[in-house]
Amino acid sequence: MKKVLGALLLGATIVSAFIAYSMYTNHSAKQTAAIEQKQAAKKAEKKTEKKKKPVLKIQDLTYQLKDSRTGQVMKEFKPVHYKDKDVYDQEIKQLASDLAKGIDTPMQNIKMDANGSLTGGSKQIILKEAELVKNLQNLNTKQLDVKVPIYETAPNVTAASAQGIADVSLASYSTRFRPSDTSRNRNVQLSAEAINNVILGPGDSFSYNQTVGERTAERGYQPAPEIINKQLVMGIGGGICQTSSTLFNAIDGAGLQVTARSHHSKHVGYVPAGRDATVSWGGPDFKFTNNKDYPVVIKAYANVNTGVLTVDVRTSQHAI
């Protein structure tokens, strides 16, 4: 009897354990299924959110063009034609050109006064248009600031480096004019005075138009013949091209680097063919750079009595 009761008890225990296990596994399966359902729902929700999020396009964004020197916003720019390469490239090149016109400033060279002291001078400011165009060609949706590359270069001259700067002539050039042509001679004289005693340190650039300035009656310039489209016409400042041409031959003889020079539309008599440098305000300019590792000074003399204009490029004895 005891054996039967034991067997029945053992069987009841096994059945109870099986039922409990079944209930546990069913509950766990339900929990697992619920968790999986929640995870699937979250994934679906995230996918829906991603689909709802708008895709950022460069042509729809507004970029801040900032001065590389100060970080200040110069202009807001919306690249609406970004996908049309030809149209966009033309647009940003024009943009860079327009910005440069309001920024670019030629170097105002230092001069030496009658007492041998240095005076004047201001830095060159240049907006690198090609660099800005490249920046605008490489826009992205994460960085909305665009650097406008602006560089400043101050005249590279000090009182110490200018000591004895007029001691030695590197090259000199003279041209002749008629002493009787008083109006033209006055223009030659004024332009020679403007370039006289200009000092260029190593790497400094020179602009004839910037140095001489606008030729106006208020500044003393006279009406005189000048060449325009192969014709001699009267114009305020006629004759100043003789000064620029004489200067060209002197600096070329000294080995300085010419960076901009144009010829007259017809031959001029004061220099050999091909050795002239025509200039006009707002038009052709004569420019050069001091490519030496020492400073030079320009000396210019217009003798209206003898009709001789001389430009002499000089430096100090210890510099060469």
PyMOL commands that set and color helices and strands:
alter all, ss='L'
color gray80, all
select helices_A, chain A and resi 2-52+58-60+85-101+129-137+182-195+208-212+217-219+240-254+317-319
alter helices_A, ss='H'
color red, helices_A
select strands_A, chain A and resi 63-67+73-77+110-112+118-119+124-127+145-148+150-153+168-176+198-200+205-207+223-228+231-236+257-260+287-289+296-303+308-315
alter strands_A, ss='S'
color yellow, strands_A
deselect
rebuild
show_as cartoon
